[in-house]
Amino acid sequence: MRLLSKLVALLKIYIADSLAYRASAFIWMLTDVVHCLVMPLVWLSAYGGRETIAGYTPGEMVTYYVMIAFTTNFIVSHLMWDLSMEIKEGVLSQWLLRPVPVVWMLFARNISWRALRMVLFVPVAILALWYYSRLTTLSPLYLGWEFWLSVLMGHLVSFWVAYALACLAFWLQETQSVFSLYYAPMLLLSGWVAPIALMPSWLQTIAIVFPFRYTTAVPVEIAIGKLQGEAMWLEIGLQAVWVLGGA
């Protein structure tokens, strides 16, 4: 219970800190998701009268990208940049002397910033869905508790991967290039660039064995109805495996 009270206190501190930089958060949010808001226009042109591409109707494709943008704001963690710098500059040593585990501090700092970005994106998502609804029939969304569970699990997968990458700073003199390299497979295999179902079979197989799919692709596929029943719970179970492995 004492650890929980410390975590709550940390969350309050970092939520207040995040609210102090609302404009900065909004700018970074738009920078991260502008691709997802533009890509539906490209795909709508690519359909050329076809009803589906790889099982996705035009409406499902549009909804997919808007939901990718929405979930990315909460799920994808970038904590390795700040944490590696804190390791190099000795700032982390200060936290090692405090009566709270470092991981709780990092989790509170990360999730408060992520939650603010997700809230800021809500009006942008509504505007995007309204605009695209004039061009095509959007896919109905399922936002039940299974979806939110998958979103939370996806965030934890991304958190642990970023945490592990940051810890390379204990052994490597230069980590920035490693972090930059990390984004290439992450963006491709998480479904951010395009739905994984559109990729070659060999790339889909690779996506299954790497953690990136279990960040954003799984909750979005649940939201648009591509994952249901046993298949959905299998994917959530694999998310849980990655969370435990990361921890």
C-alpha positions as CSV (number, residue, x, y, z in Angstrom):
1,M,0.0,0.0,0.0
2,R,2.9,2.4,0.7
3,L,4.3,1.7,-2.7
4,L,0.9,2.4,-4.3
5,S,0.7,5.7,-2.5
6,K,4.1,6.6,-3.8
7,L,3.0,5.7,-7.3
8,V,-0.1,7.9,-7.0
9,A,2.0,10.8,-5.7
10,L,4.4,10.4,-8.7
11,L,1.5,10.3,-11.1
12,K,0.1,13.6,-9.7
13,I,3.5,15.2,-10.0
14,Y,4.0,14.2,-13.6
15,I,0.5,14.9,-14.7
16,A,0.9,18.4,-13.4
17,D,4.3,18.6,-15.2
18,S,2.7,17.5,-18.4
19,L,-0.1,20.0,-18.2
20,A,2.5,22.8,-17.9
21,Y,3.6,22.0,-21.5
22,R,0.3,21.5,-23.3
23,A,1.3,23.4,-26.4
24,S,4.5,21.4,-26.7
25,A,2.5,18.1,-26.2
26,F,0.0,19.1,-28.9
27,I,2.8,19.9,-31.4
28,W,4.6,16.6,-30.8
29,M,1.3,14.8,-31.1
30,L,0.5,16.3,-34.5
31,T,4.1,15.6,-35.6
32,D,3.8,11.9,-34.8
33,V,0.3,11.3,-36.3
34,V,0.3,13.5,-39.5
35,H,1.3,10.4,-41.5
36,C,-1.7,8.4,-40.3
37,L,-4.1,11.3,-41.1
38,V,-2.8,11.7,-44.6
39,M,-2.5,8.0,-45.6
40,P,-6.3,7.4,-45.9
41,L,-6.3,9.8,-48.9
42,V,-3.6,7.7,-50.6
43,W,-5.4,4.5,-50.0
44,L,-8.8,5.8,-51.1
45,S,-7.1,6.7,-54.4
46,A,-5.4,3.2,-54.6
47,Y,-8.7,1.3,-54.3
48,G,-9.8,2.5,-57.8
49,G,-13.3,1.0,-57.5
50,R,-12.2,-2.2,-55.8
51,E,-14.3,-3.3,-52.8
52,T,-11.4,-4.6,-50.7
53,I,-7.6,-4.8,-50.5
54,A,-6.2,-7.6,-48.4
55,G,-9.6,-7.9,-46.7
56,Y,-9.9,-4.2,-45.9
57,T,-12.7,-2.1,-47.3
58,P,-12.1,1.6,-47.9
59,G,-14.0,2.5,-44.7
60,E,-12.0,0.0,-42.6
61,M,-8.7,1.3,-44.0
62,V,-9.6,4.9,-43.1
63,T,-10.8,3.9,-39.7
64,Y,-7.6,1.8,-39.2
65,Y,-5.3,4.7,-39.7
66,V,-7.3,7.1,-37.5
67,M,-7.2,4.4,-34.7
68,I,-3.5,3.8,-35.2
69,A,-3.0,7.6,-34.7
70,F,-5.2,7.5,-31.6
71,T,-3.6,4.5,-29.9
72,T,0.0,5.5,-30.9
73,N,-0.4,8.6,-28.7
74,F,-0.8,6.5,-25.6
75,I,1.0,3.3,-26.5
76,V,4.3,4.1,-28.1
77,S,7.0,5.0,-25.5
78,H,10.0,7.1,-26.3
79,L,11.5,7.1,-22.8
80,M,14.9,5.8,-24.0
81,W,16.0,9.2,-25.2
82,D,15.7,10.9,-21.8
83,L,16.7,7.9,-19.7
84,S,19.9,7.3,-21.6
85,M,20.8,10.9,-21.2
86,E,20.1,10.7,-17.5
87,I,22.3,7.6,-17.2
88,K,25.2,9.4,-19.0
89,E,24.9,12.6,-16.9
90,G,24.5,10.8,-13.6
91,V,20.9,12.1,-13.0
92,L,19.7,8.5,-12.5
93,S,22.0,8.2,-9.5
94,Q,19.8,10.7,-7.6
95,W,16.8,8.5,-8.1
96,L,18.6,5.4,-6.7
97,L,18.9,7.2,-3.4
98,R,15.1,7.9,-3.1
99,P,12.6,5.6,-1.4
100,V,10.8,4.6,-4.6
101,P,11.9,2.2,-7.3
102,V,13.3,3.9,-10.4
103,V,10.9,1.9,-12.6
104,W,7.9,3.4,-10.9
105,M,9.2,6.9,-11.5
106,L,9.7,6.1,-15.2
107,F,6.3,4.5,-15.5
108,A,4.5,7.4,-13.9
109,R,6.4,10.0,-16.0
110,N,5.8,8.1,-19.2
111,I,2.1,7.2,-18.7
112,S,1.1,10.8,-17.6
113,W,2.7,12.2,-20.8
114,R,1.1,9.5,-22.9
115,A,-2.4,10.0,-21.4
116,L,-2.2,13.8,-22.0
117,R,-1.3,13.2,-25.7
118,M,-4.2,10.8,-26.1
119,V,-6.7,13.3,-24.6
120,L,-5.3,16.1,-26.9
121,F,-5.8,13.8,-29.9
122,V,-9.5,13.2,-29.3
123,P,-10.8,16.3,-31.0
124,V,-8.4,15.7,-33.9
125,A,-9.7,12.1,-34.3
126,I,-13.3,13.3,-34.3
127,L,-12.5,15.9,-36.9
128,A,-10.7,13.3,-39.1
129,L,-13.5,10.8,-38.8
130,W,-16.0,13.4,-39.7
131,Y,-14.0,14.5,-42.8
132,Y,-13.5,10.9,-44.0
133,S,-17.1,9.9,-43.4
134,R,-18.0,12.3,-46.2
135,L,-15.7,10.2,-48.6
136,T,-16.6,6.7,-47.6
137,T,-18.6,4.6,-45.1
138,L,-16.4,4.2,-42.0
139,S,-16.1,0.9,-40.2
140,P,-18.0,0.6,-36.9
141,L,-15.7,0.7,-33.9
142,Y,-15.6,-1.7,-31.0
143,L,-14.3,0.1,-27.9
144,G,-15.2,-2.4,-25.2
145,W,-13.1,-3.3,-22.2
146,E,-11.1,-5.9,-24.2
147,F,-9.9,-3.0,-26.5
148,W,-8.8,-0.9,-23.5
149,L,-7.1,-3.9,-21.9
150,S,-5.2,-4.5,-25.1
151,V,-4.2,-0.7,-25.3
152,L,-2.8,-0.9,-21.8
153,M,-0.9,-4.1,-22.6
154,G,0.4,-2.6,-25.7
155,H,1.7,0.4,-23.7
156,L,3.5,-1.9,-21.3
157,V,5.1,-3.8,-24.2
158,S,6.4,-0.6,-25.7
159,F,7.5,0.7,-22.2
160,W,9.6,-2.4,-21.5
161,V,11.2,-2.4,-24.9
162,A,12.1,1.3,-24.6
163,Y,13.4,0.7,-21.0
164,A,15.7,-2.1,-22.2
165,L,17.0,0.0,-25.1
166,A,17.7,2.9,-22.6
167,C,19.8,0.6,-20.4
168,L,22.2,0.1,-23.3
169,A,23.6,3.4,-22.2
170,F,25.3,1.6,-19.3
171,W,27.5,-0.3,-21.8
172,L,27.6,1.8,-25.0
173,Q,29.2,5.2,-25.4
174,E,26.8,6.2,-28.3
175,T,23.2,5.0,-28.1
176,Q,21.4,7.7,-30.2
177,S,22.1,5.8,-33.5
178,V,20.8,2.6,-32.0
179,F,17.6,4.3,-31.0
180,S,17.2,5.7,-34.5
181,L,17.7,2.3,-36.0
182,Y,15.0,0.9,-33.7
183,Y,12.3,3.0,-35.3
184,A,12.6,1.3,-38.7
185,P,11.4,-2.2,-37.7
186,M,9.1,-0.7,-35.0
187,L,7.1,1.5,-37.4
188,L,6.9,-1.3,-40.1
189,L,6.0,-4.2,-37.8
190,S,3.7,-2.3,-35.5
191,G,1.2,-1.7,-38.3
192,W,2.0,2.0,-38.3
193,V,3.1,2.2,-41.9
194,A,0.4,-0.1,-43.2
195,P,-1.8,-2.9,-41.9
196,I,0.2,-6.1,-41.4
197,A,-2.3,-8.1,-43.5
198,L,-1.1,-6.1,-46.6
199,M,2.5,-7.2,-46.1
200,P,4.2,-10.2,-47.7
201,S,3.7,-13.5,-45.9
202,W,7.4,-13.7,-44.8
203,L,7.1,-10.2,-43.2
204,Q,3.9,-11.2,-41.5
205,T,5.7,-14.1,-40.0
206,I,8.5,-11.9,-38.7
207,A,5.9,-9.5,-37.2
208,I,4.5,-12.4,-35.2
209,V,7.8,-13.1,-33.4
210,F,8.8,-9.5,-32.7
211,P,7.1,-7.4,-30.0
212,F,6.2,-4.5,-32.2
213,R,2.9,-6.0,-33.5
214,Y,1.7,-6.4,-29.9
215,T,1.9,-2.6,-29.3
216,T,-0.5,-0.9,-31.7
217,A,-1.6,-3.4,-34.3
218,V,-3.4,-5.7,-32.0
219,P,-5.7,-3.1,-30.2
220,V,-6.5,-1.4,-33.5
221,E,-7.5,-4.7,-35.1
222,I,-9.7,-5.4,-32.2
223,A,-11.3,-1.9,-32.5
224,I,-12.2,-2.4,-36.2
225,G,-13.4,-5.9,-35.8
226,K,-10.5,-7.8,-37.4
227,L,-9.7,-9.7,-34.2
228,Q,-12.6,-11.4,-32.4
229,G,-13.3,-14.3,-30.2
230,E,-10.5,-16.8,-29.6
231,A,-8.1,-15.0,-32.0
232,M,-8.5,-11.8,-30.0
233,W,-7.7,-13.5,-26.7
234,L,-4.7,-15.3,-28.3
235,E,-3.3,-12.0,-29.3
236,I,-4.0,-10.4,-25.9
237,G,-2.3,-13.5,-24.3
238,L,0.8,-12.9,-26.5
239,Q,0.8,-9.3,-25.4
240,A,0.8,-10.5,-21.8
241,V,3.8,-12.8,-22.6
242,W,5.7,-9.9,-23.9
243,V,4.9,-7.8,-20.9
244,L,6.1,-10.5,-18.5
245,G,9.2,-11.1,-20.7
246,G,10.0,-7.4,-20.7
247,A,9.6,-7.1,-17.0
